[in-house]
């Protein structure tokens, strides 16, 4: 039989998430990516770049951090971001697990979310409701 299929437009959703961060006044927005081999990662990166371009914010390769959709990758990237001299004011994480890992690293670095750094996750897993 026929079943309805719901698919997420990852490019449009990533653009909307980035636009939201820009609307809050952020211009240095880091991205913790998923695996480079993932089509999801590629689409979300394009959406992120679309929003930056639309807002006349230069894309900065140095604000991209590798990840693999895990807590550990988010934590590692969060540690790196915490120690940057010119730290971004917001971090767009390509999934919620990565966001949770990054927030753990920021907490350990004594950075307060969202006062010191904003974090946006992507996917809305049930667990993120408790963070």
C-alpha positions as CSV (number, residue, x, y, z in Angstrom):
1,X,0.0,0.0,0.0
2,X,0.8,3.7,-0.1
3,X,2.2,5.3,3.0
4,X,2.8,9.0,3.5
5,X,6.5,9.9,3.8
6,X,7.6,12.8,5.9
7,X,11.2,13.9,5.2
8,X,13.1,16.8,6.7
9,X,14.6,19.4,4.4
10,X,17.9,19.5,6.1
11,X,19.2,22.5,4.1
12,X,16.1,24.6,4.9
13,X,16.0,23.5,8.5
14,X,19.7,24.3,9.1
15,X,19.2,27.7,7.4
16,X,16.3,28.4,9.7
17,X,18.3,27.4,12.8
18,X,21.2,29.6,11.7
19,X,18.8,32.5,10.9
20,X,17.4,32.2,14.4
21,X,20.9,32.5,15.9
22,X,21.6,35.5,13.7
23,X,18.3,37.1,14.8
24,X,19.5,36.8,18.4
25,X,22.5,39.0,17.4
26,X,25.1,36.3,16.8
27,X,27.6,36.8,14.0
28,X,30.3,34.3,15.1
29,X,28.4,31.0,14.9
30,X,30.5,27.8,15.0
31,X,29.2,24.6,13.6
32,X,30.0,21.1,15.0
33,X,29.5,18.9,12.0
34,X,28.5,15.3,11.5
35,X,30.7,12.9,9.4
36,X,31.8,14.4,6.1
37,X,30.5,11.3,4.4
38,X,27.0,12.0,5.6
39,X,24.5,13.6,3.1
40,X,22.8,15.1,6.2
41,X,26.0,16.9,7.1
42,X,26.5,18.3,3.6
43,X,22.9,19.6,3.4
44,X,23.1,21.2,6.9
45,X,26.4,22.9,6.1
46,X,24.9,24.3,2.9
47,X,21.9,25.7,4.9
48,X,24.3,27.2,7.5
49,X,26.3,28.9,4.7
50,X,23.0,30.1,3.0
51,X,21.9,31.9,6.2
52,X,25.3,33.5,6.7
53,X,25.5,34.7,3.1
54,X,22.0,36.1,3.3
55,X,22.9,38.1,6.4
56,X,26.2,39.3,4.8
57,X,28.3,37.4,7.4
58,X,31.5,36.0,6.0
59,X,31.8,32.2,6.1
60,X,34.8,31.3,8.3
61,X,36.2,27.8,7.8
62,X,37.8,28.1,11.3
63,X,34.4,28.0,12.9
64,X,33.7,24.5,11.5
65,X,34.6,21.6,13.9
66,X,34.6,18.0,13.0
67,X,32.2,15.6,14.6
68,X,30.4,12.3,14.2
69,X,27.0,12.8,15.9
70,X,28.2,11.6,19.3
71,X,28.4,13.1,22.8
72,X,32.2,12.5,22.7
73,X,32.7,14.4,19.5
74,X,30.6,17.3,20.9
75,X,32.6,17.3,24.1
76,X,35.9,17.3,22.2
77,X,34.8,20.2,19.9
78,X,33.3,22.0,22.9
79,X,36.7,21.8,24.7
80,X,38.4,23.2,21.6
81,X,35.9,26.0,21.3
82,X,36.2,26.9,25.0
83,X,39.9,27.6,24.6
84,X,39.7,29.8,21.5
85,X,40.9,33.3,21.9
86,X,38.2,34.7,19.7
87,X,35.4,32.4,20.8
88,X,32.1,32.1,18.8
89,X,29.1,33.4,20.6
90,X,26.9,30.6,19.4
91,X,27.4,27.0,18.3
92,X,25.2,25.1,15.9
93,X,25.4,21.4,16.6
94,X,24.3,19.1,13.8
95,X,22.5,16.9,16.3
96,X,21.3,16.9,19.9
97,X,23.9,14.4,21.2
98,X,26.7,16.6,19.9
99,X,25.0,19.7,21.6
100,X,24.8,17.8,24.9
101,X,28.5,16.9,24.7
102,X,29.5,20.5,23.8
103,X,27.4,21.9,26.7
104,X,29.2,19.5,29.1
105,X,32.6,20.8,27.9
106,X,31.4,24.4,28.2
107,X,30.2,23.7,31.8
108,X,33.6,22.3,32.7
109,X,35.2,25.4,31.2
110,X,33.0,27.5,33.4
111,X,31.1,28.9,30.5
112,X,27.4,29.4,31.1
113,X,24.8,28.5,28.4
114,X,23.3,30.8,27.1
115,X,24.9,33.8,28.8
116,X,28.5,33.1,27.7
117,X,27.7,30.9,24.7
118,X,24.5,29.8,23.0
119,X,24.0,26.2,21.8
120,X,21.5,25.0,19.2
121,X,21.0,21.3,18.7
122,X,19.4,19.7,15.7
123,X,17.1,16.6,15.8
124,X,15.1,17.2,19.0
125,X,15.8,13.8,20.6
126,X,13.8,13.1,23.7
127,X,16.8,13.3,25.9
128,X,17.5,16.9,25.0
129,X,14.3,17.9,26.7
130,X,16.0,17.2,30.0
131,X,19.1,19.4,29.4
